[in-house]
Amino acid sequence: MPETIKGDKEFEAIPSIRNKALRINLNENIYGTFAEIGAGQETVRNFFRAGGASGTIAKTMSAYDKDFSDAIYGIEEDGRYVTEARLKKMLHHEMGLLEDRISREKHPNKLYFSYANTVATIDFAKKYKGHGWVGIRYQTDPDEDYSEIILHVRFHENEALLQQHTLGTLGVNLIYGAFYKHDTPKKLLRYLYDHIDKDKIEIDTINFSGPLFKEVDNRLMSLQLIKNGMTEAVMFGPDGNNILPARILYKKNVLALRGSFRPVTKVNIDMYEKSHKMFVAESKVDPERTETIFEITLSNLRAEGEIDEEDFMDRAKLLCSLGHTVMISNFQEYYKLVEYFSRYTKMRLGLAMGVNNLVDIFDEKYYRHLSGGILEAFGKLFFKDLKVYLYPMKDEETGQFTTSENLKVHPRMKELYKFFKYNGKVIDIEDFNPDIMNIFSREVLQKIETNEDGWEEMLPKGVSDLIKEKHLFSCELDTEEIDAEH
Protein backbone atom coordinates (compact mmCIF):
# COMPACT_ATOMS: atom_id res chain seq x y z
CA MET A 1 0.00 0.00 0.00
CA PRO A 2 1.24 3.56 -0.64
CA GLU A 3 2.30 5.73 2.22
CA THR A 4 -0.61 7.73 3.68
CA ILE A 5 -0.06 11.36 2.84
CA LYS A 6 -1.67 12.53 6.07
CA GLY A 7 0.84 10.55 8.12
CA ASP A 8 4.52 11.20 8.84
CA LYS A 9 4.02 12.78 12.29
CA GLU A 10 7.77 13.45 12.60
CA PHE A 11 7.44 16.59 10.43
CA GLU A 12 4.76 18.38 12.48
CA ALA A 13 6.56 21.74 12.95
CA ILE A 14 6.73 24.25 10.08
CA PRO A 15 9.78 22.92 8.25
CA SER A 16 12.48 24.70 6.32
CA ILE A 17 12.38 24.66 2.53
CA ARG A 18 15.11 22.01 2.54
CA ASN A 19 13.13 19.82 4.93
CA LYS A 20 9.96 20.21 2.87
CA ALA A 21 11.81 19.08 -0.26
CA LEU A 22 13.47 16.26 1.69
CA ARG A 23 10.16 15.01 3.02
CA ILE A 24 8.82 14.78 -0.51
CA ASN A 25 11.99 13.03 -1.66
CA LEU A 26 11.85 10.48 1.17
CA ASN A 27 8.30 9.49 0.30
CA GLU A 28 8.96 6.51 -1.94
CA ASN A 29 5.65 6.85 -3.76
CA ILE A 30 5.64 10.54 -4.79
CA TYR A 31 7.02 10.66 -8.32
CA GLY A 32 6.79 13.25 -11.06
CA THR A 33 8.18 15.80 -13.46
CA PHE A 34 9.24 19.45 -13.34
CA ALA A 35 8.86 21.82 -16.30
CA GLU A 36 9.95 25.39 -15.60
CA ILE A 37 10.13 28.16 -18.19
CA GLY A 38 11.38 31.72 -17.83
CA ALA A 39 13.29 31.86 -14.57
CA GLY A 40 15.57 28.83 -14.65
CA GLN A 41 14.81 25.60 -12.84
CA GLU A 42 14.50 27.20 -9.45
CA THR A 43 11.94 24.88 -7.86
CA VAL A 44 13.52 21.55 -8.75
CA ARG A 45 16.90 22.89 -7.66
CA ASN A 46 15.69 22.70 -4.05
CA PHE A 47 14.82 19.02 -4.45
CA PHE A 48 18.23 18.19 -5.92
CA ARG A 49 19.99 20.02 -3.09
CA ALA A 50 17.91 18.33 -0.38
CA GLY A 51 19.17 14.88 -1.40
CA GLY A 52 17.33 11.66 -2.18
CA ALA A 53 15.78 13.13 -5.34
CA SER A 54 16.37 10.11 -7.55
CA GLY A 55 13.21 8.41 -6.31
CA THR A 56 11.09 11.56 -6.77
CA ILE A 57 12.16 13.24 -10.00
CA ALA A 58 11.35 11.42 -13.20
CA LYS A 59 12.40 14.33 -15.39
CA THR A 60 13.19 18.01 -15.19
CA MET A 61 13.27 20.36 -18.16
CA SER A 62 13.17 23.97 -19.29
CA ALA A 63 12.06 24.53 -22.88
CA TYR A 64 13.57 27.99 -22.77
CA ASP A 65 13.74 28.59 -26.51
CA LYS A 66 10.33 29.60 -27.85
CA ASP A 67 10.60 27.38 -30.92
CA PHE A 68 11.43 24.39 -28.74
CA SER A 69 8.56 25.28 -26.43
CA ASP A 70 6.14 25.48 -29.37
CA ALA A 71 7.39 22.17 -30.72
CA ILE A 72 6.67 20.50 -27.37
CA TYR A 73 3.50 22.19 -26.18
CA GLY A 74 2.04 23.69 -29.34
CA ILE A 75 1.55 27.27 -30.47
CA GLU A 76 -0.76 29.55 -28.49
CA GLU A 77 -3.41 31.42 -30.48
CA ASP A 78 -2.38 34.73 -28.91
CA GLY A 79 1.33 34.00 -29.35
CA ARG A 80 2.02 34.49 -25.65
CA TYR A 81 3.91 32.15 -23.35
CA VAL A 82 3.22 33.38 -19.83
CA THR A 83 -0.45 32.42 -19.71
CA GLU A 84 -2.76 30.08 -17.87
CA ALA A 85 -3.46 28.20 -21.10
CA ARG A 86 0.27 27.58 -21.56
CA LEU A 87 0.65 26.33 -18.00
CA LYS A 88 -2.25 23.89 -18.38
CA LYS A 89 -0.78 22.54 -21.61
CA MET A 90 2.53 21.98 -19.81
CA LEU A 91 0.88 20.16 -16.90
CA HIS A 92 -1.21 17.88 -19.09
CA HIS A 93 1.54 17.17 -21.62
CA GLU A 94 4.08 16.20 -18.96
CA MET A 95 1.57 14.07 -17.08
CA GLY A 96 0.71 12.26 -20.31
CA LEU A 97 4.37 11.46 -20.92
CA LEU A 98 4.78 10.23 -17.37
CA GLU A 99 1.84 7.85 -17.70
CA ASP A 100 3.06 6.60 -21.08
CA ARG A 101 6.62 5.96 -19.93
CA ILE A 102 6.17 4.66 -16.39
CA SER A 103 4.13 1.46 -16.16
CA ARG A 104 1.35 1.41 -13.58
CA GLU A 105 1.65 -2.36 -13.44
CA LYS A 106 5.29 -2.10 -12.46
CA HIS A 107 4.69 0.78 -10.03
CA PRO A 108 1.14 0.31 -8.67
CA ASN A 109 1.70 2.56 -5.65
CA LYS A 110 3.22 5.57 -7.36
CA LEU A 111 1.53 8.94 -6.80
CA TYR A 112 2.13 10.88 -10.00
CA PHE A 113 2.54 14.63 -10.23
CA SER A 114 3.56 17.21 -12.80
CA TYR A 115 4.73 20.61 -11.58
CA ALA A 116 5.14 23.53 -13.98
CA ASN A 117 5.68 27.26 -14.09
CA THR A 118 5.91 29.76 -16.92
CA VAL A 119 7.12 33.18 -15.80
CA ALA A 120 8.66 36.45 -16.94
CA THR A 121 10.98 38.01 -14.38
CA ILE A 122 11.89 41.70 -14.15
CA ASP A 123 13.17 43.25 -17.38
CA PHE A 124 16.62 44.80 -17.81
CA ALA A 125 15.27 48.36 -17.57
CA LYS A 126 13.38 47.43 -14.38
CA LYS A 127 10.18 48.97 -15.72
CA TYR A 128 8.25 45.71 -15.80
CA LYS A 129 8.37 43.75 -12.53
CA GLY A 130 7.26 40.47 -14.06
CA HIS A 131 4.63 37.83 -13.36
CA GLY A 132 3.97 34.15 -13.87
CA TRP A 133 1.73 31.10 -13.67
CA VAL A 134 2.53 28.22 -11.32
CA GLY A 135 0.67 24.93 -10.95
CA ILE A 136 0.66 21.30 -9.99
CA ARG A 137 -1.39 18.37 -11.31
CA TYR A 138 -1.26 15.41 -8.95
CA GLN A 139 -2.92 12.60 -7.01
CA THR A 140 -2.76 11.37 -3.42
CA ASP A 141 -4.06 7.90 -4.27
CA PRO A 142 -2.88 5.91 -7.32
CA ASP A 143 -6.47 4.98 -8.18
CA GLU A 144 -7.91 8.50 -8.07
CA ASP A 145 -8.21 11.07 -10.84
CA TYR A 146 -5.90 14.08 -10.83
CA SER A 147 -6.46 17.31 -8.93
CA GLU A 148 -4.95 20.68 -9.80
CA ILE A 149 -3.87 23.84 -8.04
CA ILE A 150 -3.11 26.74 -10.39
CA LEU A 151 -2.11 30.23 -9.30
CA HIS A 152 -0.86 33.51 -10.73
CA VAL A 153 1.87 35.59 -9.13
CA ARG A 154 3.20 39.11 -9.53
CA PHE A 155 6.80 39.84 -8.58
CA HIS A 156 7.65 42.90 -6.47
CA GLU A 157 11.39 42.46 -5.98
CA ASN A 158 13.77 44.54 -8.09
CA GLU A 159 16.37 41.90 -8.97
CA ALA A 160 15.83 38.89 -11.23
CA LEU A 161 18.01 36.72 -8.98
CA LEU A 162 15.82 37.52 -5.97
CA GLN A 163 12.67 36.79 -7.95
CA GLN A 164 14.07 33.45 -9.04
CA HIS A 165 14.85 32.49 -5.45
CA THR A 166 11.35 33.49 -4.29
CA LEU A 167 9.77 31.52 -7.12
CA GLY A 168 11.73 28.42 -6.14
CA THR A 169 10.59 28.75 -2.52
CA LEU A 170 6.97 29.22 -3.59
CA GLY A 171 7.18 26.14 -5.81
CA VAL A 172 8.38 23.93 -2.95
CA ASN A 173 5.65 25.31 -0.69
CA LEU A 174 3.03 24.53 -3.34
CA ILE A 175 4.18 20.95 -3.91
CA TYR A 176 4.50 20.29 -0.18
CA GLY A 177 1.09 21.82 0.53
CA ALA A 178 -0.54 19.90 -2.31
CA PHE A 179 0.49 16.57 -0.81
CA TYR A 180 0.38 17.27 2.91
CA LYS A 181 -2.13 20.12 3.42
CA HIS A 182 -4.74 19.45 0.72
CA ASP A 183 -7.40 18.58 3.30
CA THR A 184 -7.21 22.14 4.71
CA PRO A 185 -7.06 24.43 1.65
CA LYS A 186 -7.17 27.63 3.71
CA LYS A 187 -4.03 26.58 5.58
CA LEU A 188 -2.44 25.42 2.35
CA LEU A 189 -2.97 28.91 0.99
CA ARG A 190 -1.27 30.55 3.99
CA TYR A 191 1.63 28.11 3.89
CA LEU A 192 2.48 29.21 0.35
CA TYR A 193 4.20 32.17 2.00
CA ASP A 194 6.38 30.09 4.32
CA HIS A 195 9.83 31.74 4.28
CA ILE A 196 8.57 34.44 1.89
CA ASP A 197 7.81 38.06 2.89
CA LYS A 198 4.48 39.22 1.51
CA ASP A 199 6.02 42.29 -0.07
CA LYS A 200 8.14 40.05 -2.33
CA ILE A 201 5.42 38.37 -4.31
CA GLU A 202 1.66 38.75 -4.81
CA ILE A 203 -0.77 35.93 -5.47
CA ASP A 204 -3.79 37.47 -7.17
CA THR A 205 -5.50 34.37 -8.59
CA ILE A 206 -5.80 30.76 -7.46
CA ASN A 207 -8.07 27.91 -8.49
CA PHE A 208 -8.47 24.45 -6.99
CA SER A 209 -10.04 21.65 -9.02
CA GLY A 210 -10.39 17.88 -9.09
CA PRO A 211 -11.61 15.22 -6.64
CA LEU A 212 -9.50 16.44 -3.71
CA PHE A 213 -11.17 19.85 -3.91
CA LYS A 214 -14.74 19.01 -4.91
CA GLU A 215 -16.01 20.81 -1.79
CA VAL A 216 -13.86 23.92 -2.35
CA ASP A 217 -15.55 27.08 -3.62
CA ASN A 218 -12.92 29.13 -5.41
CA ARG A 219 -14.77 32.36 -4.64
CA LEU A 220 -14.15 31.71 -0.97
CA MET A 221 -10.49 31.03 -1.72
CA SER A 222 -10.40 34.42 -3.47
CA LEU A 223 -11.56 36.00 -0.26
CA GLN A 224 -8.72 34.29 1.62
CA LEU A 225 -6.18 35.96 -0.67
CA ILE A 226 -7.53 39.36 0.40
CA LYS A 227 -7.87 38.42 4.07
CA ASN A 228 -4.33 37.07 4.21
CA GLY A 229 -2.85 40.19 2.62
CA MET A 230 -1.65 38.27 -0.44
CA THR A 231 -3.23 40.74 -2.87
CA GLU A 232 -5.41 43.85 -2.90
CA ALA A 233 -8.09 42.70 -5.31
CA VAL A 234 -9.47 39.49 -6.79
CA MET A 235 -12.12 38.73 -9.39
CA PHE A 236 -14.32 35.78 -10.21
CA GLY A 237 -16.74 35.12 -12.99
CA PRO A 238 -20.33 33.89 -13.15
CA ASP A 239 -19.07 30.28 -13.12
CA GLY A 240 -17.54 30.80 -9.67
CA ASN A 241 -13.93 30.42 -10.80
CA ASN A 242 -11.33 33.04 -10.07
CA ILE A 243 -10.22 35.17 -13.02
CA LEU A 244 -6.91 36.93 -13.52
CA PRO A 245 -7.78 40.67 -13.22
CA ALA A 246 -5.31 41.58 -15.97
CA ARG A 247 -7.06 39.23 -18.38
CA ILE A 248 -10.43 40.91 -17.77
CA LEU A 249 -9.25 44.52 -17.60
CA TYR A 250 -6.39 44.73 -20.12
CA LYS A 251 -7.09 47.53 -22.61
CA LYS A 252 -10.79 47.49 -21.75
CA ASN A 253 -13.35 50.16 -20.98
CA VAL A 254 -14.42 49.47 -17.40
CA LEU A 255 -17.67 50.36 -15.64
CA ALA A 256 -17.66 49.60 -11.91
CA LEU A 257 -20.51 49.52 -9.41
CA ARG A 258 -19.61 49.44 -5.73
CA GLY A 259 -22.09 48.21 -3.17
CA SER A 260 -22.83 45.84 -0.33
CA PHE A 261 -25.26 43.85 -2.53
CA ARG A 262 -26.67 42.35 0.66
CA PRO A 263 -28.75 41.30 -1.19
CA VAL A 264 -28.64 42.69 -4.72
CA THR A 265 -31.89 44.64 -5.28
CA LYS A 266 -33.87 46.08 -8.16
CA VAL A 267 -32.19 49.44 -7.46
CA ASN A 268 -28.72 47.92 -7.98
CA ILE A 269 -29.78 46.38 -11.28
CA ASP A 270 -31.52 49.57 -12.43
CA MET A 271 -28.33 51.51 -11.66
CA TYR A 272 -26.31 48.94 -13.60
CA GLU A 273 -28.59 48.80 -16.64
CA LYS A 274 -29.04 52.57 -16.98
CA SER A 275 -25.38 53.48 -16.37
CA HIS A 276 -24.21 50.75 -18.73
CA LYS A 277 -26.51 52.05 -21.46
CA MET A 278 -25.05 55.55 -21.05
CA PHE A 279 -21.48 54.28 -20.79
CA VAL A 280 -21.46 52.24 -24.00
CA ALA A 281 -23.16 55.14 -25.83
CA GLU A 282 -20.06 57.29 -25.24
CA SER A 283 -18.15 57.96 -28.45
CA LYS A 284 -14.87 56.73 -26.92
CA VAL A 285 -16.35 53.45 -25.67
CA ASP A 286 -16.39 50.30 -27.76
CA PRO A 287 -19.16 48.03 -26.42
CA GLU A 288 -17.18 44.98 -27.58
CA ARG A 289 -14.25 46.00 -25.36
CA THR A 290 -16.22 46.87 -22.23
CA GLU A 291 -16.36 45.11 -18.88
CA THR A 292 -18.80 45.76 -16.05
CA ILE A 293 -17.55 44.93 -12.57
CA PHE A 294 -19.64 44.59 -9.40
CA GLU A 295 -17.22 45.52 -6.63
CA ILE A 296 -17.46 44.78 -2.91
CA THR A 297 -14.87 46.30 -0.58
CA LEU A 298 -13.43 44.34 2.31
CA SER A 299 -14.94 46.86 4.74
CA ASN A 300 -18.39 45.97 3.36
CA LEU A 301 -17.78 42.31 4.21
CA ARG A 302 -17.02 42.89 7.87
CA ALA A 303 -19.61 42.02 10.50
CA GLU A 304 -18.79 42.69 14.14
CA GLY A 305 -15.12 43.14 13.33
CA GLU A 306 -14.70 39.88 11.40
CA ILE A 307 -15.46 38.91 7.82
CA ASP A 308 -18.54 36.70 7.66
CA GLU A 309 -17.60 34.17 4.99
CA GLU A 310 -21.07 32.68 4.77
CA ASP A 311 -22.54 36.14 4.22
CA PHE A 312 -19.93 36.78 1.52
CA MET A 313 -20.84 33.56 -0.26
CA ASP A 314 -24.53 34.49 -0.18
CA ARG A 315 -23.84 37.75 -2.00
CA ALA A 316 -21.46 36.10 -4.44
CA LYS A 317 -23.95 33.40 -5.41
CA LEU A 318 -26.63 35.96 -6.16
CA LEU A 319 -24.41 38.18 -8.31
CA CYS A 320 -23.03 35.18 -10.17
CA SER A 321 -26.54 33.85 -10.77
CA LEU A 322 -27.32 37.12 -12.56
CA GLY A 323 -24.28 36.61 -14.82
CA HIS A 324 -22.00 39.28 -13.36
CA THR A 325 -18.26 39.49 -12.76
CA VAL A 326 -17.49 40.23 -9.11
CA MET A 327 -14.48 42.00 -7.66
CA ILE A 328 -13.45 41.94 -4.00
CA SER A 329 -11.01 44.69 -3.09
CA ASN A 330 -9.18 46.27 -0.21
CA PHE A 331 -9.75 49.75 -1.66
CA GLN A 332 -11.83 51.80 0.72
CA GLU A 333 -11.30 55.01 -1.28
CA TYR A 334 -12.50 55.29 -4.86
CA TYR A 335 -9.24 56.80 -6.11
CA LYS A 336 -7.43 53.58 -5.17
CA LEU A 337 -9.94 51.59 -7.21
CA VAL A 338 -9.37 53.85 -10.22
CA GLU A 339 -5.59 53.58 -9.79
CA TYR A 340 -5.92 49.80 -9.79
CA PHE A 341 -7.93 49.76 -13.02
CA SER A 342 -5.40 52.14 -14.56
CA ARG A 343 -2.63 49.55 -14.14
CA TYR A 344 -4.27 47.53 -16.89
CA THR A 345 -6.08 50.01 -19.13
CA LYS A 346 -5.84 53.58 -20.36
CA MET A 347 -9.32 53.49 -21.84
CA ARG A 348 -12.51 55.10 -20.48
CA LEU A 349 -13.43 54.28 -16.88
CA GLY A 350 -16.87 54.72 -15.36
CA LEU A 351 -18.11 54.62 -11.79
CA ALA A 352 -21.84 54.19 -11.14
CA MET A 353 -22.83 55.33 -7.66
CA GLY A 354 -25.54 56.86 -5.52
CA VAL A 355 -25.68 60.40 -4.19
CA ASN A 356 -24.38 59.49 -0.74
CA ASN A 357 -21.28 57.89 -2.25
CA LEU A 358 -20.47 61.01 -4.26
CA VAL A 359 -20.94 63.23 -1.20
CA ASP A 360 -18.47 61.00 0.68
CA ILE A 361 -15.92 61.39 -2.11
CA PHE A 362 -15.96 65.14 -1.44
CA ASP A 363 -15.45 64.68 2.32
CA GLU A 364 -11.93 65.75 3.34
CA LYS A 365 -11.75 63.39 6.33
CA TYR A 366 -11.22 60.41 4.02
CA TYR A 367 -7.94 61.85 2.73
CA ARG A 368 -6.13 62.99 5.89
CA HIS A 369 -3.55 60.22 5.45
CA LEU A 370 -2.44 61.74 2.13
CA SER A 371 0.21 64.47 2.26
CA GLY A 372 -1.64 66.30 -0.51
CA GLY A 373 -5.04 65.70 1.07
CA ILE A 374 -8.15 65.72 -1.08
CA LEU A 375 -6.39 67.46 -3.98
CA GLU A 376 -3.91 64.60 -4.27
CA ALA A 377 -6.76 62.09 -4.19
CA PHE A 378 -8.73 63.98 -6.83
CA GLY A 379 -5.66 64.23 -9.02
CA LYS A 380 -5.47 60.43 -8.95
CA LEU A 381 -9.22 60.02 -9.35
CA PHE A 382 -10.28 62.53 -12.00
CA PHE A 383 -7.00 62.92 -13.87
CA LYS A 384 -7.81 59.60 -15.51
CA ASP A 385 -10.30 59.25 -18.34
CA LEU A 386 -13.12 58.83 -15.82
CA LYS A 387 -16.80 59.67 -15.57
CA VAL A 388 -19.15 59.25 -12.63
CA TYR A 389 -22.71 58.15 -13.42
CA LEU A 390 -24.86 59.39 -10.58
CA TYR A 391 -28.02 57.59 -9.51
CA PRO A 392 -30.47 60.00 -7.78
CA MET A 393 -31.82 59.81 -4.26
CA LYS A 394 -35.47 60.39 -3.37
CA ASP A 395 -36.54 62.32 -0.28
CA GLU A 396 -39.33 60.25 1.30
CA GLU A 397 -40.93 63.29 2.93
CA THR A 398 -40.93 65.76 0.02
CA GLY A 399 -40.76 63.32 -2.88
CA GLN A 400 -37.99 65.40 -4.46
CA PHE A 401 -34.95 63.85 -6.14
CA THR A 402 -31.38 64.79 -5.29
CA THR A 403 -29.16 64.87 -8.40
CA SER A 404 -25.79 66.34 -9.33
CA GLU A 405 -27.53 69.70 -9.80
CA ASN A 406 -28.79 70.11 -6.23
CA LEU A 407 -26.71 67.84 -4.02
CA LYS A 408 -24.89 69.60 -1.19
CA VAL A 409 -21.22 69.10 -0.40
CA HIS A 410 -19.16 70.80 2.32
CA PRO A 411 -18.90 74.57 1.63
CA ARG A 412 -15.11 74.30 1.25
CA MET A 413 -15.63 71.66 -1.46
CA LYS A 414 -18.31 73.55 -3.38
CA GLU A 415 -16.05 75.13 -6.02
CA LEU A 416 -14.05 71.92 -6.43
CA TYR A 417 -17.27 70.02 -7.00
CA LYS A 418 -18.45 72.59 -9.56
CA PHE A 419 -15.16 72.25 -11.43
CA PHE A 420 -15.58 68.53 -11.93
CA LYS A 421 -19.31 68.72 -12.48
CA TYR A 422 -19.13 71.32 -15.23
CA ASN A 423 -16.18 69.64 -16.90
CA GLY A 424 -18.37 66.64 -17.62
CA LYS A 425 -16.90 64.32 -14.99
CA VAL A 426 -20.24 63.83 -13.19
CA ILE A 427 -23.31 62.82 -15.21
CA ASP A 428 -26.83 62.17 -13.92
CA ILE A 429 -28.60 58.90 -14.68
CA GLU A 430 -31.90 60.30 -15.90
CA ASP A 431 -33.78 57.29 -17.21
CA PHE A 432 -34.14 55.70 -13.77
CA ASN A 433 -37.18 53.89 -12.38
CA PRO A 434 -38.82 56.16 -9.75
CA ASP A 435 -41.10 53.36 -8.54
CA ILE A 436 -38.26 51.44 -6.88
CA MET A 437 -36.44 54.32 -5.18
CA ASN A 438 -37.69 53.30 -1.74
CA ILE A 439 -35.94 49.91 -1.86
CA PHE A 440 -32.92 49.57 0.45
CA SER A 441 -30.81 46.44 0.90
CA ARG A 442 -30.74 46.73 4.69
CA GLU A 443 -34.55 46.75 4.86
CA VAL A 444 -34.79 43.76 2.51
CA LEU A 445 -32.25 41.91 4.63
CA GLN A 446 -34.20 42.64 7.81
CA LYS A 447 -37.38 41.31 6.25
CA ILE A 448 -35.60 38.13 5.14
CA GLU A 449 -34.06 37.55 8.58
CA THR A 450 -37.38 38.12 10.39
CA ASN A 451 -39.39 36.18 7.79
CA GLU A 452 -41.61 39.17 6.95
CA ASP A 453 -43.70 39.34 3.78
CA GLY A 454 -43.11 41.50 0.74
CA TRP A 455 -39.34 41.40 0.25
CA GLU A 456 -39.52 39.21 -2.85
CA GLU A 457 -40.88 42.06 -5.01
CA MET A 458 -37.86 44.21 -4.12
CA LEU A 459 -35.39 41.89 -5.83
CA PRO A 460 -34.56 41.08 -9.48
CA LYS A 461 -36.38 38.19 -11.10
CA GLY A 462 -35.23 34.81 -9.81
CA VAL A 463 -33.19 36.17 -6.90
CA SER A 464 -35.84 35.55 -4.25
CA ASP A 465 -36.23 31.94 -5.42
CA LEU A 466 -32.51 31.37 -5.08
CA ILE A 467 -32.45 32.91 -1.61
CA LYS A 468 -35.21 30.56 -0.49
CA GLU A 469 -33.82 27.46 -2.16
CA LYS A 470 -30.31 27.97 -0.79
CA HIS A 471 -31.45 29.45 2.56
CA LEU A 472 -29.28 32.51 1.98
CA PHE A 473 -29.08 35.34 4.51
CA SER A 474 -30.67 33.11 7.18
CA CYS A 475 -33.83 32.69 5.12
CA GLU A 476 -36.02 30.16 6.97
CA LEU A 477 -38.55 29.42 4.23
CA ASP A 478 -38.47 25.71 3.52
CA THR A 479 -38.71 23.94 0.17
CA GLU A 480 -42.36 22.92 0.71
CA GLU A 481 -43.35 26.59 0.81
CA ILE A 482 -41.34 27.25 -2.36
CA ASP A 483 -43.10 24.43 -4.15
CA ALA A 484 -46.45 25.79 -3.00
CA GLU A 485 -45.61 29.22 -4.43
CA HIS A 486 -44.95 27.72 -7.84
C-alpha positions, 0 to 999 in steps of 0.5 A, a space after each residue: 500500500 502507498 504511504 498515507 499522505 496525512 501521516 509522517 508525524 515526525 514533520 509536524 513543525 513548520 519545516 524549512 524549505 530544505 526539509 519540505 523538499 526532503 520530506 517529498 523526496 523520502 516518500 517513496 511513492 511521490 514521483 513526477 516531473 518538473 517543467 519550468 520556463 522563464 526563470 531557470 529551474 529554481 523549484 527543482 533545484 531545491 529538491 536536488 539540493 535536499 538529497 534523495 531526489 532520484 526516487 522523486 524526479 522522473 524528469 526536469 526540463 526547461 524549454 527555454 527557446 520559444 521554438 522548442 517550447 512550441 514544438 513541445 507544447 504547441 503554439 498559443 493562439 495569442 502568441 504568448 507564453 506566460 499564460 494560464 493556457 500555456 501552463 495547463 498545456 505543460 501540466 497535461 503534456 508532462 503528465 501524459 508522458 509520465 503515464 506513457 513511460 512509467 508502467 502502472 503495473 510495475 509501479 502500482 503505488 506511485 503517486 504521480 505529479 507534474 509541476 510547472 511554471 511559466 514566468 517572466 521576471 523583471 526586465 533589464 530596464 526594471 520597468 516591468 516587474 514580471 509575473 507568472 503562472 505556477 501549478 501542480 497536477 497530482 494525485 494522493 491515491 494511485 487509483 484517483 483522478 488528478 487534482 490541480 492547483 493553479 495560481 498567478 503571481 506578480 513579482 515585487 522584488 527589483 532583482 531577477 536573482 531575488 525573484 528566481 529564489 522566491 519563485 523556487 521557494 513558492 514552488 516547494 511550498 506549493 508541492 509540499 502543501 498539495 500533498 500534505 495540506 490538501 485537506 485544509 485548503 485555507 491553511 495550504 494557501 497561507 503556507 504558500 508564504 512560508 519563508 517568503 515576505 508578503 512584499 516580495 510576491 503577490 498571489 492574485 488568482 488561485 483555483 483548486 479543481 479535481 476530486 481532492 477539492 470538490 467541496 472547495 468554492 474558489 470564490 471563498 479562496 479568493 476571499 482568503 487571498 484578500 484576508 491574508 494580505 496576499 493581494 489587494 483585489 481578486 475577481 471571479 466570474 459567473 461560473 464561480 472560478 477566479 479570473 486573472 484581473 489583468 485578463 479581464 481589464 487589459 485595454 478594456 473600458 471598465 464600468 464599476 458599481 460598488 455596493 454591499 449587494 446584501 442582497 442585490 436589489 432592483 435598485 442595484 440592477 436599475 443603476 447597472 442597466 441605466 449606467 451601462 446604457 449611457 457608458 457604451 453610448 459614449 463615443 470613446 467606448 467600444 461596447 465589444 471592449 467593455 467590462 462591467 464589474 460589481 465591486 465589494 470592498 473588504 470593509 463591506 464584508 465585515 460584520 462585528 469586526 470579522 469577515 462573515 464568509 457565509 454572508 460573503 458567499 450568499 452575496 457572491 452566489 446571487 451576483 453570479 446567478 445574474 451573470 455578473 463578474 465580481 471583484 473583491 477589493 481592499 480599496 476603501 477610497 474610490 481613487 485607489 480603485 481607479 488607480 488599480 484599473 489604470 494599471 491595466 487600461 488607459 481606456 474610459 473608466 466609469 463609476 456608477 454610484 448613488 448620491 451618498 457615495 459622491 458626497 463622501 468622495 468630497 469629504 476631506 476626512 477620508 484623505 487625511 492620510 495623504 500628504 496632498 489631502 483631497 487634492 492629491 486624491 482627486 488628481 489620482 481620481 479625476 486625472 484619468 479618463 473617468 466619468 461618474 454616473 450618478 443615480 439619484 436619491 429620493 426624499 421620502 418626505 418631500 418626494 424630491 430627487 437629489 441629483 448632481 444639480 442640487 446635491 450639497 457638499 461641504 462649503 469648502 468643497 463647493 467650487 471643487 465640486 463645480 469644477 468637476 461637475 461642469 467639466 463633464 466628470 459627473 453625469 446624472 442617470 436620468 432614465 431611472 425607475 422612480 417606482 423602486 427608489 424606496 428599496 434599500 438592501 438593509 430593509 430587505 435583509 431585515 425582512 428576510 431575517 425576520 421572515 416578513 412578507 413582501 421582500 420578494 418584489 424588491 429583488 430582481 427576477 429569480 433572486 428571491 427563489 434562489 435565496 429561499 432554495 439555498 437558505 441565503 441570509 438566514 432565510 427560513 422558508 423551507 422547500 415545501 413553501 417554495 413548491 407551493 408558491 410555484 
